[in-house]
Amino acid sequence: MIYELRIYQCVPGRLPALLNRFANITLKLWEKHGIKQAGFWTTLVGESSQELTYMLAWESLADRETKWNAFVADPEWLAKRAETEKDGAIVANVANQFLAPTAFSSVK
């Protein structure tokens, strides 16, 4: 397994819209495409309270490429994303990293 760490920096004031989109749209589409989430967090104490951090679990980089590319090209996702951004952009920046568990990690 590999894990993808993604950090979304929201446009100021738009974190509730992002959380709503994940809860009501994105997760259902991920299920359709076989994308597995490993957890979601908002920043309680840190540089910005306008961040959403989450992790995705993948079998391999090839698994990620296949499933992610299908998701981002899904017409339903494209329509719903556009609909949720009719009042303006939600996300200002996305940072991501791919992580491999160590031999002694509790997460494998």
N, C-alpha and C positions, 0 to 999 in steps of 0.2 A: 504494500500500500504506500501511496504517497499522499501528502496532504497539501492543499493549496490554501494559503492564508491570504485573505483579501480584506483590504481596509478601504472603505468608502468615506471620503470627506465630502459631506453634504454642503450644498449651497446654504448659507445661513437661514435658519428657520424651516428648512425643508426635510429635516430628519423624520418628522411624523409621516410625511408623504412616502418616504422611502420604506419605512417600517410597514406601512399599510400595503405598499406594493408587494413587498416580500411575503407578508402574511396572507394576502388575498389573491395574488396572481403568480408571482415567481415560483413559489414552492410547488404549486400544482403543476406548472410547466416543467419544473425540474423532475418531478415524479414521472411525468410522461416520457422524459428523455433518459431516465435512469440515473440522474445526478443525485448523489448522496451528500447531504449536509452533515457536518460533524459538530456544529454549534454556531450560535450567534451571540454577539455581545455588543452592548453600547458602552461608551466610555463613561465611567462613574467619576474617576479622578484621572486627569491627564491633560495633555495639551489642548484638546478640543472636546467639547461635549456634543459636537456635530458629526461624530464618527460612528460608523457601524463596522464592526469587525466580524468576520465569519470564516469558517473553515469548511472546505469540501474534501471528501475522501475519494480517491481515484485508485483504480487497480494499477494504472501505469500512465505515463505521459501520452501514450497512444490512445488509451481509454479516454483521457481528458480531451484530447484533440477531437476525437470522433463525437463525443457527447456534447461538448461545449459548442462546437461548430454547428451541430444540428439545432441546439437551443437558440443560439443567437440569430440563426437564419429562419426560425419558425415564424410563419406569418402571424400567428396568434400573439407571440411575444412582441413582434414589431408593432402590431396594432395597439396592444395594451400599453406598451412602453410609451408610444406617441400620445395615447389618451391620457396617461398619468403625468405627462410633461406638457400638457396644453397650457398650464399656467406658468411654464418656465422650467428650466433644467432643475433636476433634483440633486444630481451628483456633480461636484466640481472636479474631483480627482479620484482615481482608483489606483491603489498600489497592490501588487500581489507578489507572492513568493511561493515556490514549491519546496516542500519540506519532506525529508526522509527520516523516519524514526530511527533512533539509535538502538543498539542491541539491548540496552537497559531501560528503554522507554516503556511506560505502562500502556501506551497507545502503540499498537503495531500496524 
